[in-house]
Amino acid sequence: MRTAASVNPEPPELTYGTFNGFAYMPAMPGIAYRVLFRLLGTQEPGGRCLVTEDELAEALEVHRSLVGRGLQALIHARLVFRQAKGVYLLNPMISGGRSVTEHLEGIGTLDPDDRLDVDDYQERYEASVRQAEEEKKAKRLERKAPASKPTADTVSASQSADVLQLSAARRRPRRKSSNS
């Protein structure tokens, strides 16, 4: 598994973190918590995690699709941000740092929408999940919809062509059998 420790033989030690952000944790699928705890254990100072979904699945002994669902829940909850494939960033309110100053600076740079210590945190999480589900549903419907619906004119023209082909076939002479 490619972790921060395997990329950097001796990563800087995490010395500080405030974890009171966990007090606001939303109700998420169980796999999300397992993925989150794994990410917490592999993070570099500042909350950067270098790990792929396949590596997480192997470490957690679950199917990759479950890890994907867990990561999606964490992203909707704004606990994890995807920076690139295999590169995730933990919300500064739950990540560790090298010093109190570094950690508090990370929290200070947070967008107000990404803060965990707000009264409507569960509602924001649920709204994000609903929006993602609606977008998925719209994409599914878009894929199932025919490219273009036939109009009455194209249908009648198509039926006329079928009638012409049938009448032309009737006018053809029958084949003579080879036995005669």
N, C-alpha and C positions, 0 to 999 in steps of 0.2 A: 504494500500500500504506500502511495506517495504522500507522505505527511510533511509538515513543516520540519520535523526532525530529520527526515530522510533527505530533504533538500539542503538544509543547513545542519551539518553534523552537530554543532553546539549552538542551538538557538538561544537568544537572550531569554533569561528566566522571567516568567511573569511574577511580578511582585505585588500587584495591586489590582483590585477590581471591586466594583460595587455591584452587588447582585440583587439589590432591592427591586430591580425591574421585574424579577420573577414574581413579585407580589401581584403583578397585574396580568399575569399569564392568562391568555384566553383558553377556552375549552377547545382543544384541537384533537385530531386523531392521535392515538397512542404512538404510532410510528414517528410522528413529528417530534415528540419528546425524546425518543431514542436517538433520532438523527441529531437533534440539538445537543444532547449530552455528548455525543461522539464528536461533534464539531467543537464544542467547548474544550474537549480534551486534546484536540489536534491544532488548536489555534496558535498563531504567532502573536507576539505583542501587538495590540491594536485590533485584534480580532480577525485577522486574515487567515483563511483556511484553504490549504491546497489539497483538495481531495476530489476524486471523481465519484459519480453516482455508483459506478461499478465497484469501486474500492469501498465505499460506504456499505453497499449491499453485502459484499464479502465479509467485512468486519462485523456487521450486525446479523449475518447469516439469514438474510431475507432476500426476496426477489427485488431486482432493480426497480421495478415499477412501484413497489412500496416505498422505496427511498425517494423516488420522484414525487410521490404523493406527500410524503413527509416534508420534503423541501418546499413544495408548493404551499403547504399550510404555513410553514415558517416564513416564507416570503410574504404571504398575505397578512401574517401577523406582524410583519416588519421586524422580526427578530433576526432575520438573515437577509442579506442582499446579494444577488448573483452579480459578480463583476465580469466573469467570462466563464467559459466551460472549464469546470474543475477549480474555479477560484471563487470563494464565497467570503463575505465579510459579515461578521457578527455585529449586531447593533451595539454601539459603544456602551449602552446602558447595561449590557450583560457581559461584555468582553473584558479581558484582562489587559493590563499594560505594564510597562517597566517602572512607572512611577505614578504617584498620585496626580501630579501635574499633567502628565501625558494622558492619563485616563480622563481627567476632568476636561481637558482641552477637546478630546474626542466627543464627549457629551455636549460640550458647548457649541460644537459645529453642527450638531444635529438639526435637521429641518424640524420645525415644530410638529409636522404631521408624522414624523418617525419616532416621536417620544412615546415611551411606554407608560409613563406615570400620569395618565389622563383618565378622567372618569368614564369616558365613552369608548375605552379601548376595545372591549368585547364587541360593541356595536360596529365599530370601524372594521374589525376583523371580519365579522359576519357580512357586512356590506361588500367588502372586497371579495370574499368567497362567492357571494351571490352574483356579483358583476362578472367574475371569471366564468361562472357556470352559464350565465346568459350569453356571454361571448362564444363559449364552446358550442352552445345549442344553436346559435345563429350560424356559426361556421358549418355545423353538421347539416342544417337545413339548406344552406347555400350549396353544399356539395351534392345533396340529394335532388335539388331542383333541376329540371331539364334545362339545357342551354337556351332553347327558345321554344315557346309553346306554338303548336300549329294553329293557324288561323282558319276560319271557315273557308276562305278562298283556296288555301293550299290543300285542305282536306278534300274539297270537291274536285280540284284539279287532279289530285292523286287518285281519287275514286274513278274519275273519267278515264284516266290513263289505264287503270286496271280493266275497265269495261272494254276499251279499245283493244287491248292485248287479247282479251278473251274472245272478242268477236273475230279478230284476225286469225286466231288459232282455229276457230270453227271453219273458216273458209279454206283452210289447207286441205289438200286431198289426203286421204288416208294412205298410209304406206301399204304397198302390196306385199303380201307375205311371200317369202322366198320359196315356199313349198308349191306355189301354183305355177 
